[in-house]
């Protein structure tokens, strides 16, 4: 007997409700003319990718950081006007940013 059958026996009058899927608002990010800088550093012996040079609002930059982290399935943070991503993902990040319309410049290595 599976869980659904057990629940039906416990609550025979219960009607299953179907919740509507949440609508995700996609905010249009401000695309700048100057290139953003994508660089690689080792911090405490671990590789990190750093994106700097965004001249829009901090909220837009935080949204971009969250999107990059979720698409790459990695950890990271937004600190001191820079996105810090755990690992060396320069090529993937540069490709994603170019697809969004940003100009990206690779620095170091």
VEXMI-571363 format. One record per atom (N, C-alpha, C, O): residue in three letters; x, y, z. Coordinates in nm, 4 decimals. Example, Ala and Ser with C-alpha at 12.3 -4.5 7.8 and 13.67 -1.06 7.14 Angstrom:
residues 2
PT, ala, 1.3190, -0.5690, 0.7800
PT, ala, 1.2300, -0.4500, 0.7800
PT, ala, 1.3200, -0.3300, 0.7800
PT, ala, 1.4236, -0.3319, 0.8465
PT, ser, 1.2850, -0.2250, 0.7080
PT, ser, 1.3670, -0.1060, 0.7140
PT, ser, 1.2900, 0.0030, 0.7870
PT, ser, 1.3409, 0.1138, 0.8039
END
This chain:
residues 109
PT, unk, 0.0851, -0.1168, 0.0000
PT, unk, 0.0000, 0.0000, 0.0000
PT, unk, 0.0904, 0.1242, 0.0000
PT, unk, 0.1780, 0.1390, 0.0853
PT, unk, 0.0675, 0.2111, -0.0959
PT, unk, 0.1525, 0.3287, -0.1033
PT, unk, 0.0937, 0.4434, -0.0201
PT, unk, -0.0153, 0.4320, 0.0361
PT, unk, 0.1658, 0.5496, -0.0140
PT, unk, 0.1297, 0.6639, 0.0698
PT, unk, -0.0022, 0.7280, 0.0276
PT, unk, -0.0807, 0.7681, 0.1135
PT, unk, -0.0279, 0.7383, -0.1009
PT, unk, -0.1515, 0.8002, -0.1490
PT, unk, -0.2739, 0.7217, -0.1023
PT, unk, -0.3740, 0.7808, -0.0618
PT, unk, -0.2663, 0.5896, -0.1078
PT, unk, -0.3782, 0.5069, -0.0628
PT, unk, -0.3999, 0.5200, 0.0876
PT, unk, -0.5141, 0.5244, 0.1334
PT, unk, -0.2923, 0.5262, 0.1642
PT, unk, -0.3037, 0.5439, 0.3082
PT, unk, -0.3693, 0.6774, 0.3421
PT, unk, -0.4536, 0.6853, 0.4315
PT, unk, -0.3303, 0.7808, 0.2706
PT, unk, -0.3883, 0.9129, 0.2953
PT, unk, -0.5365, 0.9161, 0.2603
PT, unk, -0.6152, 0.9818, 0.3285
PT, unk, -0.5751, 0.8453, 0.1540
PT, unk, -0.7167, 0.8400, 0.1157
PT, unk, -0.8005, 0.7694, 0.2220
PT, unk, -0.9157, 0.8061, 0.2452
PT, unk, -0.7420, 0.6672, 0.2871
PT, unk, -0.8140, 0.5980, 0.3939
PT, unk, -0.8285, 0.6862, 0.5171
PT, unk, -0.9320, 0.6849, 0.5838
PT, unk, -0.7221, 0.7640, 0.5471
PT, unk, -0.7273, 0.8520, 0.6633
PT, unk, -0.8205, 0.9709, 0.6424
PT, unk, -0.8913, 1.0117, 0.7345
PT, unk, -0.8206, 1.0262, 0.5218
PT, unk, -0.8999, 1.1452, 0.4907
PT, unk, -0.9861, 1.1181, 0.3669
PT, unk, -0.9516, 1.1618, 0.2571
PT, unk, -1.0974, 1.0469, 0.3836
PT, unk, -1.1778, 1.0095, 0.2660
PT, unk, -1.2486, 1.1280, 0.1998
PT, unk, -1.2798, 1.1219, 0.0809
PT, unk, -1.2741, 1.2352, 0.2745
PT, unk, -1.3465, 1.3500, 0.2175
PT, unk, -1.2555, 1.4521, 0.1507
PT, unk, -1.3037, 1.5494, 0.0926
PT, unk, -1.1268, 1.4312, 0.1582
PT, unk, -1.0317, 1.5307, 0.1044
PT, unk, -1.0340, 1.5324, -0.0487
PT, unk, -1.0291, 1.4280, -0.1137
PT, unk, -1.0415, 1.6518, -0.1037
PT, unk, -1.0346, 1.6709, -0.2486
PT, unk, -0.8982, 1.7285, -0.2828
PT, unk, -0.8549, 1.8260, -0.2213
PT, unk, -0.8308, 1.6700, -0.3791
PT, unk, -0.7006, 1.7219, -0.4193
PT, unk, -0.7182, 1.8551, -0.4895
PT, unk, -0.8056, 1.8712, -0.5747
PT, unk, -0.6350, 1.9487, -0.4530
PT, unk, -0.6414, 2.0793, -0.5180
PT, unk, -0.5166, 2.0973, -0.6036
PT, unk, -0.4066, 2.0562, -0.5667
PT, unk, -0.5368, 2.1584, -0.7159
PT, unk, -0.4262, 2.1846, -0.8072
PT, unk, -0.3916, 2.3319, -0.7951
PT, unk, -0.4735, 2.4190, -0.8245
PT, unk, -0.2688, 2.3585, -0.7513
PT, unk, -0.2244, 2.4965, -0.7350
PT, unk, -0.1730, 2.5500, -0.8682
PT, unk, -0.1065, 2.4779, -0.9426
PT, unk, -0.2036, 2.6765, -0.8988
PT, unk, -0.1491, 2.7331, -1.0220
PT, unk, 0.0016, 2.7525, -1.0091
PT, unk, 0.0534, 2.7806, -0.9010
PT, unk, 0.0701, 2.7368, -1.1212
PT, unk, 0.2146, 2.7542, -1.1191
PT, unk, 0.2475, 2.9012, -1.0993
PT, unk, 0.1808, 2.9875, -1.1563
PT, unk, 0.3492, 2.9310, -1.0194
PT, unk, 0.3840, 3.0715, -0.9969
PT, unk, 0.4384, 3.1350, -1.1244
PT, unk, 0.5111, 3.0720, -1.2013
PT, unk, 0.4025, 3.2580, -1.1442
PT, unk, 0.4488, 3.3322, -1.2606
PT, unk, 0.5758, 3.4060, -1.2211
PT, unk, 0.5751, 3.4906, -1.1316
PT, unk, 0.6830, 3.3733, -1.2881
PT, unk, 0.8107, 3.4374, -1.2587
PT, unk, 0.8250, 3.5635, -1.3425
PT, unk, 0.8173, 3.5599, -1.4653
PT, unk, 0.8457, 3.6733, -1.2744
PT, unk, 0.8653, 3.7980, -1.3464
PT, unk, 1.0110, 3.8073, -1.3878
PT, unk, 1.1011, 3.7927, -1.3052
PT, unk, 1.0332, 3.8314, -1.5144
PT, unk, 1.1693, 3.8493, -1.5616
PT, unk, 1.1931, 3.9982, -1.5786
PT, unk, 1.1329, 4.0636, -1.6638
PT, unk, 1.2804, 4.0488, -1.4972
PT, unk, 1.3117, 4.1906, -1.5018
PT, unk, 1.4173, 4.2129, -1.6092
PT, unk, 1.5158, 4.1395, -1.6176
PT, unk, 1.3958, 4.3137, -1.6899
PT, unk, 1.4910, 4.3460, -1.7959
PT, unk, 1.6121, 4.4143, -1.7335
PT, unk, 1.5986, 4.5194, -1.6710
PT, unk, 1.7300, 4.3555, -1.7500
PT, unk, 1.8524, 4.4125, -1.6954
PT, unk, 1.9044, 4.5229, -1.7863
PT, unk, 1.8894, 4.5179, -1.9084
PT, unk, 1.9655, 4.6220, -1.7240
PT, unk, 2.0247, 4.7313, -1.8001
PT, unk, 2.1554, 4.6827, -1.8603
PT, unk, 2.2434, 4.6355, -1.7884
PT, unk, 2.1683, 4.6940, -1.9918
PT, unk, 2.2885, 4.6486, -2.0619
PT, unk, 2.3753, 4.7702, -2.0887
PT, unk, 2.3317, 4.8670, -2.1512
PT, unk, 2.4968, 4.7641, -2.0413
PT, unk, 2.5888, 4.8777, -2.0536
PT, unk, 2.6720, 4.8681, -2.1803
PT, unk, 2.6782, 4.7634, -2.2447
PT, unk, 2.7354, 4.9788, -2.2147
PT, unk, 2.8180, 4.9809, -2.3353
PT, unk, 2.9616, 4.9387, -2.3062
PT, unk, 3.0272, 4.8797, -2.3920
PT, unk, 3.0114, 4.9684, -2.1850
PT, unk, 3.1477, 4.9292, -2.1504
PT, unk, 3.1516, 4.7798, -2.1192
PT, unk, 3.0538, 4.7252, -2.0681
PT, unk, 3.2627, 4.7134, -2.1492
PT, unk, 3.2685, 4.5702, -2.1209
PT, unk, 3.2820, 4.5412, -1.9714
PT, unk, 3.3454, 4.6165, -1.8975
PT, unk, 3.2217, 4.4315, -1.9291
PT, unk, 3.2395, 4.3841, -1.7927
PT, unk, 3.3665, 4.3001, -1.7901
PT, unk, 3.4037, 4.2405, -1.8912
PT, unk, 3.4325, 4.2951, -1.6764
PT, unk, 3.5586, 4.2236, -1.6640
PT, unk, 3.5336, 4.0894, -1.5974
PT, unk, 3.4740, 4.0828, -1.4899
PT, unk, 3.5793, 3.9829, -1.6612
PT, unk, 3.5666, 3.8473, -1.6090
PT, unk, 3.7081, 3.7952, -1.5852
PT, unk, 3.7846, 3.7763, -1.6798
PT, unk, 3.7426, 3.7721, -1.4585
PT, unk, 3.8788, 3.7285, -1.4293
PT, unk, 3.8794, 3.6083, -1.3368
PT, unk, 3.7796, 3.5766, -1.2721
PT, unk, 3.9926, 3.5431, -1.3321
PT, unk, 4.0128, 3.4216, -1.2540
PT, unk, 4.1159, 3.4503, -1.1465
PT, unk, 4.2207, 3.5089, -1.1737
PT, unk, 4.0856, 3.4088, -1.0241
PT, unk, 4.1796, 3.4229, -0.9131
PT, unk, 4.1759, 3.2974, -0.8293
PT, unk, 4.0793, 3.2212, -0.8325
PT, unk, 4.2817, 3.2772, -0.7547
PT, unk, 4.2804, 3.1712, -0.6540
PT, unk, 4.2763, 3.2412, -0.5192
PT, unk, 4.3627, 3.3226, -0.4865
PT, unk, 4.1744, 3.2078, -0.4422
PT, unk, 4.1593, 3.2636, -0.3083
PT, unk, 4.1641, 3.1487, -0.2089
PT, unk, 4.0833, 3.0560, -0.2145
PT, unk, 4.2604, 3.1567, -0.1182
PT, unk, 4.2829, 3.0503, -0.0198
PT, unk, 4.3031, 2.9163, -0.0886
PT, unk, 4.2596, 2.8128, -0.0379
PT, unk, 4.3688, 2.9180, -0.2037
PT, unk, 4.3997, 2.7964, -0.2770
PT, unk, 4.2879, 2.7423, -0.3635
PT, unk, 4.3053, 2.6406, -0.4306
PT, unk, 4.1721, 2.8093, -0.3630
PT, unk, 4.0579, 2.7595, -0.4409
PT, unk, 4.0301, 2.8527, -0.5575
PT, unk, 4.0411, 2.9745, -0.5434
PT, unk, 3.9939, 2.7968, -0.6735
PT, unk, 3.9676, 2.8801, -0.7910
PT, unk, 3.8359, 2.9568, -0.7777
PT, unk, 3.7353, 2.9020, -0.7326
PT, unk, 3.8380, 3.0837, -0.8173
PT, unk, 3.7163, 3.1659, -0.8182
PT, unk, 3.7126, 3.2469, -0.9467
PT, unk, 3.8164, 3.2857, -1.0003
PT, unk, 3.5932, 3.2717, -0.9947
PT, unk, 3.5713, 3.3571, -1.1103
PT, unk, 3.5058, 3.4846, -1.0597
PT, unk, 3.4085, 3.4798, -0.9845
PT, unk, 3.5601, 3.5994, -1.1017
PT, unk, 3.5108, 3.7278, -1.0532
PT, unk, 3.4633, 3.8112, -1.1718
PT, unk, 3.5348, 3.8265, -1.2708
PT, unk, 3.3419, 3.8648, -1.1607
PT, unk, 3.2852, 3.9509, -1.2641
PT, unk, 3.2705, 4.0893, -1.2037
PT, unk, 3.2057, 4.1057, -1.1004
PT, unk, 3.3306, 4.1895, -1.2678
PT, unk, 3.3279, 4.3269, -1.2181
PT, unk, 3.2942, 4.4210, -1.3320
PT, unk, 3.2931, 4.3826, -1.4489
PT, unk, 3.2669, 4.5449, -1.2952
PT, unk, 3.2518, 4.6491, -1.3953
PT, unk, 3.1100, 4.6772, -1.4390
PT, unk, 3.0904, 4.7421, -1.5417
PT, unk, 3.0100, 4.6313, -1.3655
PT, unk, 2.8709, 4.6600, -1.4018
PT, unk, 2.8353, 4.7973, -1.3473
PT, unk, 2.8532, 4.8242, -1.2286
PT, unk, 2.7849, 4.8839, -1.4341
PT, unk, 2.7557, 5.0213, -1.3934
PT, unk, 2.6087, 5.0452, -1.3656
PT, unk, 2.5696, 5.1584, -1.3370
PT, unk, 2.5258, 4.9419, -1.3730
PT, unk, 2.3832, 4.9557, -1.3432
PT, unk, 2.3601, 4.9523, -1.1926
PT, unk, 2.4535, 4.9688, -1.1141
PT, unk, 2.2355, 4.9310, -1.1533
PT, unk, 2.2023, 4.9295, -1.0109
PT, unk, 2.2499, 4.7996, -0.9462
PT, unk, 2.2681, 4.6980, -1.0134
PT, unk, 2.2694, 4.8051, -0.8149
PT, unk, 2.3126, 4.6872, -0.7412
PT, unk, 2.2074, 4.5771, -0.7453
PT, unk, 2.2413, 4.4588, -0.7471
PT, unk, 2.0796, 4.6154, -0.7467
PT, unk, 1.9724, 4.5151, -0.7515
PT, unk, 1.9793, 4.4345, -0.8811
PT, unk, 1.9613, 4.3127, -0.8793
PT, unk, 2.0056, 4.5021, -0.9944
PT, unk, 2.0197, 4.4311, -1.1214
PT, unk, 2.1390, 4.3365, -1.1188
PT, unk, 2.1325, 4.2250, -1.1707
PT, unk, 2.2477, 4.3821, -1.0580
PT, unk, 2.3691, 4.3005, -1.0503
PT, unk, 2.3451, 4.1786, -0.9613
PT, unk, 2.3970, 4.0705, -0.9895
PT, unk, 2.2669, 4.1949, -0.8538
PT, unk, 2.2339, 4.0818, -0.7665
PT, unk, 2.1465, 3.9809, -0.8395
PT, unk, 2.1636, 3.8601, -0.8228
PT, unk, 2.0530, 4.0297, -0.9203
PT, unk, 1.9674, 3.9408, -0.9992
PT, unk, 2.0519, 3.8617, -1.0983
PT, unk, 2.0315, 3.7417, -1.1170
PT, unk, 2.1473, 3.9303, -1.1619
PT, unk, 2.2372, 3.8640, -1.2557
PT, unk, 2.3215, 3.7590, -1.1841
PT, unk, 2.3425, 3.6499, -1.2372
PT, unk, 2.3700, 3.7905, -1.0641
PT, unk, 2.4499, 3.6950, -0.9864
PT, unk, 2.3683, 3.5710, -0.9529
PT, unk, 2.4172, 3.4587, -0.9655
PT, unk, 2.2450, 3.5911, -0.9106
PT, unk, 2.1592, 3.4779, -0.8752
PT, unk, 2.1313, 3.3902, -0.9969
PT, unk, 2.1301, 3.2675, -0.9873
PT, unk, 2.1092, 3.4542, -1.1106
PT, unk, 2.0821, 3.3791, -1.2330
PT, unk, 2.2039, 3.2970, -1.2755
PT, unk, 2.1903, 3.1804, -1.3125
PT, unk, 2.3223, 3.3574, -1.2703
PT, unk, 2.4441, 3.2857, -1.3079
PT, unk, 2.4684, 3.1674, -1.2152
PT, unk, 2.5012, 3.0579, -1.2609
PT, unk, 2.4521, 3.1894, -1.0848
PT, unk, 2.4753, 3.0817, -0.9889
PT, unk, 2.3780, 2.9669, -1.0095
PT, unk, 2.4161, 2.8502, -1.0002
PT, unk, 2.2533, 2.9994, -1.0373
PT, unk, 2.1549, 2.8917, -1.0543
PT, unk, 2.1765, 2.8162, -1.1853
PT, unk, 2.1589, 2.6944, -1.1891
PT, unk, 2.2140, 2.8854, -1.2921
PT, unk, 2.2367, 2.8164, -1.4193
PT, unk, 2.3614, 2.7289, -1.4156
PT, unk, 2.3654, 2.6232, -1.4786
PT, unk, 2.4631, 2.7729, -1.3418
PT, unk, 2.5860, 2.6943, -1.3316
PT, unk, 2.5804, 2.5920, -1.2182
PT, unk, 2.6657, 2.5037, -1.2101
PT, unk, 2.4814, 2.6036, -1.1315
PT, unk, 2.4663, 2.5157, -1.0144
PT, unk, 2.5902, 2.5193, -0.9261
PT, unk, 2.6433, 2.4154, -0.8867
PT, unk, 2.6348, 2.6398, -0.8959
PT, unk, 2.7515, 2.6584, -0.8101
PT, unk, 2.7197, 2.7623, -0.7040
PT, unk, 2.6176, 2.8308, -0.7108
PT, unk, 2.8075, 2.7729, -0.6070
PT, unk, 2.7939, 2.8741, -0.5036
PT, unk, 2.8638, 3.0013, -0.5437
PT, unk, 2.9442, 3.0033, -0.6369
PT, unk, 2.8330, 3.1062, -0.4733
PT, unk, 2.8962, 3.2338, -0.4999
PT, unk, 2.8301, 3.3419, -0.4190
PT, unk, 2.7411, 3.3154, -0.3381
PT, unk, 2.8742, 3.4647, -0.4412
PT, unk, 2.8206, 3.5769, -0.3665
PT, unk, 2.8322, 3.7050, -0.4473
PT, unk, 2.9025, 3.7117, -0.5481
PT, unk, 2.7614, 3.8061, -0.4001
PT, unk, 2.7736, 3.9411, -0.4551
PT, unk, 2.8317, 4.0268, -0.3443
PT, unk, 2.7682, 4.0466, -0.2408
PT, unk, 2.9532, 4.0782, -0.3659
PT, unk, 3.0204, 4.1545, -0.2615
PT, unk, 3.1092, 4.2608, -0.3247
PT, unk, 3.1795, 4.2336, -0.4221
PT, unk, 3.1063, 4.3810, -0.2699
PT, unk, 3.1933, 4.4914, -0.3134
PT, unk, 3.1828, 4.5155, -0.4638
PT, unk, 3.2848, 4.5243, -0.5322
PT, unk, 3.0610, 4.5262, -0.5157
PT, unk, 3.0352, 4.5511, -0.6581
PT, unk, 3.1010, 4.4476, -0.7492
PT, unk, 3.1474, 4.4811, -0.8582
PT, unk, 3.1050, 4.3223, -0.7048
PT, unk, 3.1607, 4.2137, -0.7857
PT, unk, 3.0825, 4.0863, -0.7570
PT, unk, 3.0362, 4.0637, -0.6452
PT, unk, 3.0688, 4.0042, -0.8595
PT, unk, 3.0098, 3.8716, -0.8426
PT, unk, 3.1254, 3.7735, -0.8297
PT, unk, 3.2136, 3.7687, -0.9154
PT, unk, 3.1246, 3.6959, -0.7229
PT, unk, 3.2296, 3.5975, -0.6996
PT, unk, 3.1666, 3.4595, -0.7103
PT, unk, 3.0799, 3.4237, -0.6305
PT, unk, 3.2102, 3.3824, -0.8092
PT, unk, 3.1577, 3.2484, -0.8354
PT, unk, 3.2644, 3.1467, -0.7976
PT, unk, 3.3813, 3.1637, -0.8321
PT, unk, 3.2249, 3.0410, -0.7270
PT, unk, 3.3190, 2.9369, -0.6879
PT, unk, 3.3518, 2.8494, -0.8082
PT, unk, 3.2627, 2.7899, -0.8688
PT, unk, 3.4795, 2.8422, -0.8421
PT, unk, 3.5240, 2.7591, -0.9538
PT, unk, 3.5637, 2.8429, -1.0739
PT, unk, 3.5355, 2.9627, -1.0789
PT, unk, 3.6289, 2.7800, -1.1704
PT, unk, 3.6733, 2.8481, -1.2918
PT, unk, 3.5687, 2.8257, -1.4013
PT, unk, 3.5709, 2.7238, -1.4704
PT, unk, 3.4780, 2.9210, -1.4161
PT, unk, 3.3704, 2.9127, -1.5148
PT, unk, 3.3730, 3.0312, -1.6103
PT, unk, 3.2683, 3.0746, -1.6584
PT, unk, 3.4922, 3.0840, -1.6381
PT, unk, 3.5011, 3.2045, -1.7215
PT, unk, 3.4356, 3.1869, -1.8572
PT, unk, 3.3589, 3.2730, -1.9003
PT, unk, 3.4645, 3.0770, -1.9252
PT, unk, 3.4115, 3.0580, -2.0606
PT, unk, 3.2589, 3.0489, -2.0610
PT, unk, 3.1930, 3.1109, -2.1446
PT, unk, 3.2032, 2.9722, -1.9681
PT, unk, 3.0580, 2.9569, -1.9622
PT, unk, 2.9903, 3.0891, -1.9249
PT, unk, 2.8875, 3.1251, -1.9822
PT, unk, 3.0484, 3.1605, -1.8288
PT, unk, 2.9902, 3.2880, -1.7860
PT, unk, 2.9980, 3.3899, -1.8982
PT, unk, 2.9019, 3.4631, -1.9221
PT, unk, 3.1100, 3.3955, -1.9667
PT, unk, 3.1243, 3.4913, -2.0765
PT, unk, 3.0227, 3.4616, -2.1864
PT, unk, 2.9651, 3.5539, -2.2440
PT, unk, 3.0006, 3.3351, -2.2155
PT, unk, 2.9029, 3.2974, -2.3180
PT, unk, 2.7613, 3.3380, -2.2755
PT, unk, 2.6845, 3.3901, -2.3563
PT, unk, 2.7272, 3.3139, -2.1480
PT, unk, 2.5940, 3.3521, -2.0987
PT, unk, 2.5731, 3.5032, -2.1057
PT, unk, 2.4671, 3.5504, -2.1467
PT, unk, 2.6751, 3.5780, -2.0651
PT, unk, 2.6629, 3.7236, -2.0657
PT, unk, 2.6546, 3.7788, -2.2077
PT, unk, 2.5820, 3.8751, -2.2326
PT, unk, 2.7281, 3.7188, -2.3003
PT, unk, 2.7211, 3.7631, -2.4397
PT, unk, 2.5832, 3.7357, -2.4982
PT, unk, 2.5323, 3.8154, -2.5770
PT, unk, 2.5227, 3.6236, -2.4602
PT, unk, 2.3877, 3.5922, -2.5077
PT, unk, 2.2848, 3.6910, -2.4537
PT, unk, 2.1819, 3.7141, -2.5171
PT, unk, 2.3119, 3.7493, -2.3373
PT, unk, 2.2219, 3.8487, -2.2800
PT, unk, 2.2461, 3.9877, -2.3382
PT, unk, 2.1675, 4.0790, -2.3127
PT, unk, 2.3534, 4.0059, -2.4160
PT, unk, 2.3802, 4.1336, -2.4792
PT, unk, 2.4910, 4.2140, -2.4146
PT, unk, 2.5171, 4.3267, -2.4566
PT, unk, 2.5567, 4.1595, -2.3141
PT, unk, 2.6659, 4.2291, -2.2470
PT, unk, 2.7952, 4.2110, -2.3249
PT, unk, 2.8142, 4.1114, -2.3947
PT, unk, 2.8829, 4.3083, -2.3118
PT, unk, 3.0187, 4.2948, -2.3630
PT, unk, 3.1052, 4.2494, -2.2475
PT, unk, 3.0977, 4.3048, -2.1378
PT, unk, 3.1871, 4.1486, -2.2719
PT, unk, 3.2679, 4.0902, -2.1652
PT, unk, 3.4132, 4.0861, -2.2104
PT, unk, 3.4441, 4.0510, -2.3242
PT, unk, 3.5012, 4.1229, -2.1184
PT, unk, 3.6441, 4.1203, -2.1452
PT, unk, 3.7094, 4.0217, -2.0488
PT, unk, 3.6881, 4.0282, -1.9277
PT, unk, 3.7896, 3.9297, -2.1045
PT, unk, 3.8580, 3.8291, -2.0236
PT, unk, 3.9909, 3.8856, -1.9763
PT, unk, 4.0691, 3.9363, -2.0567
PT, unk, 4.0167, 3.8774, -1.8472
PT, unk, 4.1393, 3.9307, -1.7897
PT, unk, 4.2129, 3.8181, -1.7202
PT, unk, 4.1534, 3.7429, -1.6430
PT, unk, 4.3406, 3.8059, -1.7467
PT, unk, 4.4247, 3.7074, -1.6805
PT, unk, 4.4085, 3.5679, -1.7359
PT, unk, 4.2984, 3.5128, -1.7346
PT, unk, 4.5145, 3.5114, -1.7835
PT, unk, 4.5167, 3.3721, -1.8303
PT, unk, 4.4411, 3.3511, -1.9536
PT, unk, 4.4348, 3.2389, -2.0037
END
